[in-house]
């Protein structure tokens, strides 16, 4: 419930990574103890504590699903806005991978620069 949207990236790379949009409602309750108004996604995306927690959640899911090591997400990057229909998503809510890659080129590059 802490991840609202995610896309796996890493084609032609040695490892796989993910761009993740944190869920404002659940993350606000867990990390900021606010039960009235959720914290903005932009604030969540810059929080290293939330990033570390979400990486742990992704790792748990991968262990539970018995994902092969070559298919595991090794790094994540939180992004500060949700994917929108007509931009990153089609009308049927499918990811436009080429558009996402173009829009988040710097973030994706940063994931694989180390």
C-alpha positions as CSV (number, residue, x, y, z in Angstrom):
1,X,0.0,0.0,0.0
2,X,3.0,2.4,0.3
3,X,3.7,2.4,-3.5
4,X,1.1,4.1,-5.7
5,X,2.8,3.6,-9.1
6,X,6.0,2.0,-10.3
7,X,7.8,1.2,-13.5
8,X,10.8,-1.1,-13.9
9,X,13.7,0.3,-16.0
10,X,17.1,-1.0,-17.0
11,X,16.9,-2.3,-20.6
12,X,20.4,-3.0,-21.8
13,X,21.8,-2.4,-18.3
14,X,23.6,-4.8,-16.0
15,X,20.9,-4.5,-13.4
16,X,17.3,-3.6,-13.1
17,X,15.9,-0.5,-11.2
18,X,12.5,1.0,-10.6
19,X,11.0,4.5,-10.6
20,X,8.4,4.6,-7.8
21,X,5.7,7.0,-6.9
22,X,5.1,6.7,-3.1
23,X,1.5,6.6,-1.9
24,X,0.9,9.9,-0.1
25,X,-1.9,8.7,2.2
26,X,-0.1,5.6,3.5
27,X,3.4,7.1,3.7
28,X,2.0,10.2,5.5
29,X,0.4,8.1,8.1
30,X,3.5,5.9,8.6
31,X,6.2,8.5,8.5
32,X,4.6,11.8,9.5
33,X,1.7,10.5,11.6
34,X,-0.7,12.8,9.8
35,X,-4.2,11.3,9.6
36,X,-6.0,14.3,8.2
37,X,-4.3,15.6,5.0
38,X,-1.6,13.5,3.3
39,X,1.9,15.0,2.7
40,X,2.5,16.0,-0.9
41,X,4.2,13.5,-3.1
42,X,7.0,16.0,-3.8
43,X,7.9,15.9,-0.1
44,X,7.8,12.1,0.1
45,X,10.1,11.7,-3.0
46,X,12.9,13.7,-1.4
47,X,12.9,11.7,1.9
48,X,15.7,9.1,2.0
49,X,14.1,7.3,5.0
50,X,11.0,6.6,2.9
51,X,13.2,5.6,-0.1
52,X,15.0,3.1,2.1
53,X,11.8,1.7,3.6
54,X,10.2,1.3,0.1
55,X,13.4,-0.5,-1.2
56,X,12.9,-2.9,1.8
57,X,9.3,-3.5,0.8
58,X,10.3,-4.2,-2.8
59,X,13.0,-6.6,-1.6
60,X,10.4,-8.4,0.6
61,X,8.1,-8.8,-2.3
62,X,10.9,-10.1,-4.5
63,X,11.8,-12.7,-1.9
64,X,8.2,-13.8,-1.4
65,X,7.7,-14.1,-5.2
66,X,11.0,-16.0,-5.6
67,X,12.2,-13.6,-8.3
68,X,15.4,-14.8,-9.9
69,X,18.5,-12.8,-9.0
70,X,19.0,-11.6,-12.5
71,X,15.4,-10.2,-12.5
72,X,15.6,-8.4,-9.1
73,X,15.3,-4.7,-8.8
74,X,18.6,-3.5,-7.4
75,X,17.9,0.2,-7.0
76,X,15.0,2.5,-6.8
77,X,14.3,6.2,-7.3
78,X,11.3,8.0,-5.9
79,X,9.7,10.4,-8.2
80,X,7.8,13.5,-7.2
81,X,4.6,13.2,-9.3
82,X,2.2,10.6,-10.4
83,X,2.1,9.2,-13.9
84,X,-0.8,10.9,-15.8
85,X,-3.2,9.6,-18.4
86,X,-2.3,11.0,-21.8
87,X,1.3,11.7,-20.8
88,X,3.0,8.7,-19.2
89,X,-0.1,6.4,-19.4
90,X,-2.4,5.5,-22.2
91,X,-6.2,5.8,-21.8
92,X,-6.2,2.2,-20.7
93,X,-3.6,3.0,-18.1
94,X,-0.7,1.2,-19.7
95,X,2.8,2.6,-19.2
96,X,4.3,4.5,-22.1
97,X,7.8,3.2,-21.5
98,X,9.4,5.3,-24.2
99,X,7.8,8.5,-22.9
100,X,8.7,7.6,-19.3
101,X,12.3,7.0,-20.4
102,X,12.4,10.4,-22.1
103,X,10.8,12.3,-19.2
104,X,12.9,10.7,-16.5
105,X,16.2,10.3,-18.5
106,X,18.3,12.0,-15.8
107,X,16.8,10.0,-12.9
108,X,17.3,6.7,-14.9
109,X,20.8,7.7,-15.8
110,X,21.6,8.5,-12.1
111,X,20.3,5.0,-11.1
112,X,22.9,3.4,-13.4
113,X,25.8,5.8,-13.0
114,X,27.3,4.0,-9.9
